[in-house]
Amino acid sequence: MTDNPVRKTVLGNGVRIISRKIPHVRSVSMGIWVNVGARDEQASENGLSHFIEHMLFKGTHTRSAYQIAKEFDAIGGHTNAFTSPEYTCYHARALDTHLESMAGLLCDILMNSEFSAHEIENERPVILSEVSMLEDSPEEYVHSLLEENYWEGHALGHSILGSPESINSFCSESVKAFFSKYYQPDRIIISVAGNVDHDRFLDLVAPAFESLVPQDSFPKRTQPVPNIHTRLYAKDLEQVHLCLGTKGLSLKDPSRFSCSLLNTLLGGNMSSRLFQEIREKRGLAYSIYSFSSLNIDTGLFGIYTGVAPEKVIQSLSLILEELDKFCCAIISESELSDAKEYTKGNILLSAESTESQMVRMAQNEIHFGRFIPVTETIEKIQAVTVDDILSLARHFFKSQRPSLTLLGPFDKKSELNDLLDGFYK
């Protein structure tokens, strides 16, 4: 596959505009990324990044919330936004013939949102409902609880959504103050991919963002220290949802390619060891998988499953046995080759999407300050050896005791600790 050229322009105030022309498609995907997320919030501000994400669609100086929604619908476009621990993104996708309208709308909501007291009061119960929805989704909620425990005492352990207490405390003034403080021009990346010309796109978006004035330096992010806990959260559920977490890698760690393959082999697909052992051979769980959450300076590697209460001890024991086997047993070259093909296939297939290309460009810019061609990533994956993966597995699973979080009807904490202590003694 040949990488298409990526063009980049940096405005005088630090706003970065990057584009990738894909002439054989009719769509254009655009995202305005702000390198600000939940980890940048003070405790009293917890949830403000996410609150602002909602509020940017709730009215500008020239458009009401209804007009924003109607104009996006009128161009047949898809628009959305999301908040992560480290950045917030406002994105849309439409036909290339509607690029000007799409760009105008996204620029307007970023630059001219009013954050009116009336709209804040209207949106507050919506966000409180979102918090309740998370707590009603045990698989998602146990991941949030794991992060809360593992990064306890640090903003990475706070919920992206915020707490009911913090959400109820936000007002128009606090929202505006946070927006003004953190949405600085050198934290903004505008990314576009599809049938688009860079110079024309620059003419559409640069005038809106050139007026942003750089302010005082962005508050420095602090690196968290992991906390090892076994915590149980009682809830009347049919299953017990279990998350095991250990310190992973940062986004810039050279071993991140080995980590990706380790994750695939251990619990990343249907042929992975955990899936085969826990679900296919034993029938203990419908869902079991491993996952890797990478941040700019740290990370978390984990395993999730949901099992019947009477199967918790057996399931955890088998998971630990698989981790032990993974660290000690030989990974065959054919097994590693299959994992590489699976990983490369996912990368190359996603590259056919303008939205994925837009995301990839923005994330590369945020994390590395440059575009990383797919070919370069494939070469790094191809270079990973069996010894690389085994060394990383031993570092993850043998050098540190994991943190364990359970959600559901289970109270045998001492038995869980005995299992973990026996494995990690």
C-alpha positions as CSV (number, residue, x, y, z in Angstrom):
1,M,0.0,0.0,0.0
2,T,1.4,3.4,-0.9
3,D,1.0,6.2,1.7
4,N,-0.7,9.3,0.3
5,P,1.1,12.6,1.2
6,V,0.2,14.5,4.3
7,R,0.4,18.3,4.3
8,K,0.8,20.4,7.5
9,T,0.5,24.1,8.1
10,V,1.2,25.7,11.5
11,L,-0.5,29.1,12.1
12,G,1.4,31.9,13.7
13,N,-0.4,31.2,17.1
14,G,0.5,27.5,17.0
15,V,-2.7,26.0,15.7
16,R,-1.8,23.0,13.5
17,I,-3.8,22.1,10.3
18,I,-3.0,18.7,8.7
19,S,-4.7,17.2,5.6
20,R,-4.5,14.1,3.5
21,K,-5.9,14.0,0.0
22,I,-7.6,10.7,-1.0
23,P,-9.0,11.6,-4.5
24,H,-10.8,8.3,-5.1
25,V,-13.4,8.8,-2.4
26,R,-16.4,11.2,-2.2
27,S,-16.3,11.7,1.6
28,V,-14.4,14.1,3.8
29,S,-13.7,13.5,7.5
30,M,-12.7,16.4,9.6
31,G,-11.8,16.6,13.3
32,I,-10.9,19.5,15.6
33,W,-8.7,18.0,18.3
34,V,-7.8,19.7,21.6
35,N,-5.0,18.2,23.6
36,V,-6.9,18.6,26.8
37,G,-8.7,15.8,28.7
38,A,-9.9,14.5,32.0
39,R,-6.3,14.2,33.4
40,D,-5.8,18.0,33.1
41,E,-8.7,18.7,35.5
42,Q,-8.4,19.6,39.2
43,A,-10.6,17.6,41.5
44,S,-13.2,20.3,41.6
45,E,-13.2,20.4,37.8
46,N,-13.7,16.7,37.3
47,G,-16.0,16.2,34.3
48,L,-15.6,19.8,32.9
49,S,-13.8,18.6,29.7
50,H,-16.7,16.3,29.0
51,F,-19.3,18.9,30.0
52,I,-17.7,21.3,27.4
53,E,-17.8,18.6,24.8
54,H,-21.6,18.6,25.2
55,M,-21.9,22.4,25.4
56,L,-20.2,23.1,22.2
57,F,-23.3,21.8,20.3
58,K,-25.7,23.9,22.4
59,G,-25.5,27.3,20.7
60,T,-23.2,29.9,19.3
61,H,-23.6,33.7,18.8
62,T,-25.2,33.0,15.4
63,R,-26.8,29.5,15.7
64,S,-29.1,27.9,18.3
65,A,-28.6,24.3,19.3
66,Y,-31.5,23.4,17.0
67,Q,-29.9,25.2,14.1
68,I,-26.6,23.4,14.6
69,A,-28.3,20.0,14.6
70,K,-30.5,21.0,11.6
71,E,-27.6,22.2,9.5
72,F,-25.5,19.1,10.1
73,D,-28.5,17.0,9.1
74,A,-29.2,19.1,6.0
75,I,-25.8,18.2,4.6
76,G,-26.3,14.5,5.3
77,G,-23.4,14.5,7.6
78,H,-22.4,12.6,10.6
79,T,-21.1,14.5,13.6
80,N,-20.0,13.6,17.1
81,A,-17.5,14.3,19.8
82,F,-15.7,12.4,22.5
83,T,-13.5,13.1,25.5
84,S,-10.6,10.9,26.6
85,P,-8.1,11.3,29.5
86,E,-5.8,13.3,27.3
87,Y,-7.7,15.0,24.5
88,T,-11.1,16.0,23.2
89,C,-12.3,15.7,19.6
90,Y,-15.1,17.3,17.7
91,H,-15.5,15.5,14.3
92,A,-17.8,15.2,11.3
93,R,-18.0,13.4,8.0
94,A,-19.8,14.5,4.9
95,L,-19.7,14.5,1.1
96,D,-16.8,16.5,-0.4
97,T,-19.4,18.9,-1.9
98,H,-20.4,19.9,1.6
99,L,-16.9,20.5,3.0
100,E,-17.4,24.3,3.3
101,S,-20.6,23.9,5.3
102,M,-19.1,21.2,7.5
103,A,-16.0,23.2,8.2
104,G,-18.0,26.3,8.9
105,L,-20.2,24.5,11.5
106,L,-17.2,22.9,13.3
107,C,-15.3,26.2,13.3
108,D,-18.3,28.1,14.7
109,I,-19.0,25.8,17.6
110,L,-15.3,25.8,18.6
111,M,-14.8,29.5,18.3
112,N,-18.2,31.0,19.1
113,S,-20.1,28.9,21.7
114,E,-22.0,30.9,24.2
115,F,-22.1,28.4,27.2
116,S,-25.3,30.1,28.3
117,A,-26.6,29.5,31.8
118,H,-30.0,28.3,30.3
119,E,-28.4,25.7,28.1
120,I,-26.1,24.5,30.9
121,E,-29.1,23.9,33.1
122,N,-30.8,22.0,30.2
123,E,-27.8,19.8,29.6
124,R,-26.9,19.0,33.2
125,P,-29.6,16.3,33.6
126,V,-28.5,14.8,30.3
127,I,-25.0,14.3,31.6
128,L,-26.2,13.0,34.9
129,S,-28.2,10.4,32.9
130,E,-25.0,9.5,31.1
131,V,-23.3,8.8,34.4
132,S,-26.3,6.6,35.4
133,M,-26.0,4.8,32.1
134,L,-22.4,3.9,32.8
135,E,-23.3,2.5,36.1
136,D,-26.0,0.4,34.5
137,S,-23.5,-1.1,32.1
138,P,-21.4,-3.3,34.4
139,E,-18.8,-4.3,31.8
140,E,-18.0,-0.6,31.2
141,Y,-18.4,0.4,34.8
142,V,-15.9,-2.2,36.1
143,H,-13.2,-0.8,33.7
144,S,-13.9,2.7,35.2
145,L,-13.6,1.3,38.7
146,L,-10.3,-0.4,37.9
147,E,-8.8,2.9,36.6
148,E,-10.2,4.7,39.7
149,N,-8.4,2.2,42.0
150,Y,-5.2,1.8,40.0
151,W,-4.6,5.5,39.5
152,E,-6.0,6.5,42.9
153,G,-4.9,9.9,44.0
154,H,-4.3,11.1,40.4
155,A,-6.6,12.7,37.8
156,L,-6.2,9.6,35.5
157,G,-8.3,7.8,38.2
158,H,-11.2,10.2,37.9
159,S,-14.2,9.5,35.7
160,I,-14.2,11.3,32.4
161,L,-17.8,12.0,33.0
162,G,-17.3,13.5,36.4
163,S,-19.3,12.8,39.5
164,P,-22.9,14.0,40.3
165,E,-21.4,16.4,42.8
166,S,-19.0,18.0,40.4
167,I,-21.5,18.1,37.5
168,N,-24.1,19.8,39.7
169,S,-21.5,22.4,40.7
170,F,-20.7,23.7,37.1
171,C,-22.0,27.0,36.0
172,S,-21.6,29.2,33.0
173,E,-18.7,31.1,34.6
174,S,-16.7,27.9,35.5
175,V,-17.3,26.4,32.1
176,K,-16.1,29.6,30.3
177,A,-13.1,29.9,32.6
178,F,-12.0,26.3,31.9
179,F,-12.5,26.7,28.2
180,S,-10.4,29.9,28.1
181,K,-7.6,28.4,30.3
182,Y,-7.2,25.1,28.5
183,Y,-8.3,25.6,24.9
184,Q,-5.1,27.3,23.9
185,P,-4.0,27.5,20.2
186,D,-0.9,25.4,20.5
187,R,-3.2,22.6,21.9
188,I,-5.4,22.6,18.8
189,I,-5.0,20.3,15.8
190,I,-7.4,20.4,12.8
191,S,-7.2,17.2,10.8
192,V,-9.0,16.4,7.6
193,A,-8.8,13.4,5.2
194,G,-10.7,12.6,2.0
195,N,-11.3,14.3,-1.3
196,V,-9.9,17.6,-0.1
197,D,-7.4,20.2,-1.3
198,H,-5.1,21.4,1.5
199,D,-4.9,25.0,0.3
200,R,-8.7,25.3,-0.1
201,F,-9.2,23.8,3.4
202,L,-6.7,26.2,4.8
203,D,-8.7,29.1,3.4
204,L,-11.9,27.7,5.1
205,V,-10.5,27.2,8.6
206,A,-7.5,29.4,9.1
207,P,-9.3,32.7,9.4
208,A,-11.5,31.4,12.2
209,F,-8.5,30.2,14.3
210,E,-5.9,32.9,13.6
211,S,-7.6,35.2,16.1
212,L,-6.8,32.9,19.0
213,V,-4.2,34.5,21.3
214,P,-1.7,32.2,23.1
215,Q,-1.9,32.5,26.9
216,D,0.2,31.4,29.8
217,S,1.9,28.0,29.6
218,F,-0.4,25.0,29.9
219,P,-0.3,23.4,33.3
220,K,2.2,20.6,33.4
221,R,0.9,17.0,33.5
222,T,2.1,14.9,36.4
223,Q,2.9,11.2,36.1
224,P,0.7,8.9,38.2
225,V,2.0,6.2,40.6
226,P,0.1,2.8,40.3
227,N,-1.8,1.5,43.4
228,I,-2.2,-2.2,44.0
229,H,-5.6,-3.0,45.4
230,T,-8.2,-5.8,45.6
231,R,-11.5,-4.1,45.7
232,L,-15.0,-5.6,45.6
233,Y,-18.1,-3.6,44.7
234,A,-21.3,-5.4,45.7
235,K,-24.2,-5.1,43.2
236,D,-27.2,-7.2,42.5
237,L,-26.2,-8.6,39.1
238,E,-26.4,-12.0,37.4
239,Q,-22.6,-12.1,36.9
240,V,-19.5,-10.9,38.6
241,H,-17.5,-8.6,36.4
242,L,-13.7,-8.9,36.9
243,C,-10.9,-6.6,35.8
244,L,-7.2,-7.4,36.5
245,G,-4.8,-4.6,35.8
246,T,-1.0,-4.2,35.8
247,K,1.3,-1.3,34.7
248,G,1.5,-1.2,31.0
249,L,3.4,1.0,28.5
250,S,3.3,4.6,27.4
251,L,2.3,5.6,23.9
252,K,6.0,6.4,23.1
253,D,7.5,3.2,24.5
254,P,9.5,1.4,21.8
255,S,8.0,-1.9,23.1
256,R,4.4,-0.8,22.2
257,F,4.5,-2.9,19.0
258,S,5.5,-6.0,21.1
259,C,2.6,-5.0,23.5
260,S,0.1,-5.0,20.6
261,L,1.1,-8.5,19.6
262,L,1.2,-9.7,23.2
263,N,-2.4,-8.4,23.6
264,T,-3.5,-10.2,20.4
265,L,-1.9,-13.5,21.4
266,L,-3.2,-13.4,25.0
267,G,-6.7,-12.1,24.7
268,G,-7.2,-10.0,21.6
269,N,-9.2,-12.2,19.4
270,M,-11.2,-15.5,19.2
271,S,-8.0,-17.7,18.7
272,S,-6.2,-16.0,21.7
273,R,-5.2,-18.1,24.6
274,L,-7.6,-16.7,27.2
275,F,-10.6,-16.9,24.8
276,Q,-9.8,-20.5,23.9
277,E,-9.2,-21.6,27.5
278,I,-11.9,-19.7,29.4
279,R,-14.7,-19.6,26.9
280,E,-14.2,-22.3,24.3
281,K,-12.7,-25.2,26.4
282,R,-14.3,-24.4,29.8
283,G,-17.5,-22.5,28.9
284,L,-17.0,-20.2,31.9
285,A,-17.6,-16.9,30.2
286,Y,-19.3,-15.4,27.2
287,S,-16.8,-12.5,27.2
288,I,-13.1,-12.5,28.1
289,Y,-10.4,-10.4,26.6
290,S,-7.2,-8.5,27.4
291,F,-6.7,-4.8,26.7
292,S,-4.0,-2.2,26.7
293,S,-4.7,1.5,27.6
294,L,-1.7,3.7,26.6
295,N,-1.2,7.3,27.8
296,I,1.5,9.7,26.9
297,D,3.6,8.9,30.0
298,T,2.2,5.6,31.4
299,G,-0.2,2.8,30.7
300,L,-2.4,0.0,32.0
301,F,-2.6,-3.6,30.7
302,G,-5.6,-5.5,31.8
303,I,-7.9,-8.5,31.5
304,Y,-11.7,-8.5,31.7
305,T,-14.2,-11.3,32.1
306,G,-17.8,-11.7,33.4
307,V,-18.6,-15.0,35.1
308,A,-21.2,-16.6,37.4
309,P,-20.5,-15.8,41.1
310,E,-19.6,-19.5,41.8
311,K,-17.1,-19.5,39.0
312,V,-15.0,-16.5,40.1
313,I,-12.3,-18.3,41.9
314,Q,-12.0,-21.0,39.2
315,S,-11.9,-18.4,36.5
316,L,-9.2,-16.2,38.2
317,S,-7.1,-19.3,38.9
318,L,-7.3,-20.3,35.2
319,I,-6.4,-16.8,34.1
320,L,-3.3,-16.8,36.3
321,E,-2.4,-20.2,35.0
322,E,-2.6,-18.9,31.5
323,L,-0.4,-15.9,32.4
324,D,2.2,-18.3,33.9
325,K,2.1,-20.5,30.8
326,F,2.4,-17.4,28.6
327,C,5.5,-16.3,30.4
328,C,7.2,-19.7,30.5
329,A,6.1,-21.5,27.3
330,I,7.5,-21.0,23.9
331,I,5.5,-18.9,21.4
332,S,5.8,-20.6,18.1
333,E,6.8,-18.7,15.0
334,S,3.6,-19.6,13.3
335,E,1.6,-18.3,16.3
336,L,3.5,-15.0,16.2
337,S,3.1,-14.8,12.4
338,D,-0.7,-15.2,12.7
339,A,-0.8,-12.4,15.3
340,K,1.2,-10.2,13.0
341,E,-1.1,-10.8,10.1
342,Y,-4.1,-10.1,12.3
343,T,-2.6,-6.9,13.5
344,K,-1.4,-5.7,10.1
345,G,-4.8,-6.6,8.6
346,N,-6.6,-4.4,11.1
347,I,-4.3,-1.5,10.4
348,L,-4.5,-1.7,6.7
349,L,-8.3,-2.2,6.6
350,S,-8.8,0.8,8.8
351,A,-6.6,2.8,6.5
352,E,-9.4,2.6,3.9
353,S,-11.6,4.8,6.0
354,T,-11.3,8.6,5.8
355,E,-12.4,8.8,9.4
356,S,-9.7,6.5,10.5
357,Q,-7.1,8.4,8.5
358,M,-8.3,11.7,10.1
359,V,-7.9,10.1,13.5
360,R,-4.5,8.6,12.8
361,M,-3.1,11.9,11.5
362,A,-4.3,13.8,14.6
363,Q,-3.1,11.3,17.1
364,N,0.3,11.1,15.4
365,E,0.6,14.8,15.6
366,I,-0.4,15.0,19.2
367,H,1.9,12.2,20.4
368,F,4.9,12.4,18.0
369,G,4.7,15.7,16.3
370,R,4.8,14.1,12.8
371,F,2.8,11.8,10.6
372,I,3.9,8.1,10.8
373,P,3.3,6.2,7.6
374,V,1.5,2.9,7.8
375,T,4.5,1.3,6.2
376,E,6.7,2.4,9.1
377,T,4.3,0.9,11.6
378,I,4.1,-2.4,9.7
379,E,7.9,-2.6,9.6
380,K,8.0,-2.2,13.4
381,I,5.4,-4.9,13.9
382,Q,7.2,-7.2,11.5
383,A,10.4,-6.8,13.4
384,V,9.0,-8.0,16.8
385,T,10.5,-11.3,17.9
386,V,9.3,-14.1,20.2
387,D,11.9,-13.1,22.8
388,D,10.5,-9.5,22.7
389,I,7.1,-10.7,23.6
390,L,8.2,-13.1,26.3
391,S,10.4,-10.5,27.9
392,L,7.4,-8.0,28.0
393,A,5.1,-10.7,29.3
394,R,7.4,-11.4,32.2
395,H,7.7,-7.7,33.0
396,F,3.9,-7.3,33.0
397,F,2.9,-10.5,34.9
398,K,5.9,-11.6,36.9
399,S,7.5,-8.4,38.2
400,Q,4.5,-6.8,39.8
401,R,1.3,-7.9,41.6
402,P,-1.8,-6.8,39.7
403,S,-4.7,-4.7,40.9
404,L,-8.0,-6.5,41.0
405,T,-11.5,-5.0,40.8
406,L,-14.8,-7.0,41.0
407,L,-18.3,-5.7,40.5
408,G,-21.2,-8.0,41.4
409,P,-22.5,-10.4,44.0
410,F,-19.2,-11.7,45.5
411,D,-17.6,-11.1,48.9
412,K,-14.7,-13.6,49.2
413,K,-11.9,-11.1,49.1
414,S,-9.5,-13.2,51.2
415,E,-9.7,-16.1,48.7
416,L,-8.9,-13.8,45.8
417,N,-5.9,-12.3,47.7
418,D,-4.6,-15.8,48.5
419,L,-4.7,-16.7,44.8
420,L,-2.8,-13.5,43.8
421,D,-0.3,-13.8,46.7
422,G,0.4,-17.4,45.7
423,F,1.0,-16.5,42.1
424,Y,3.2,-13.5,42.8
425,K,5.1,-14.6,45.9
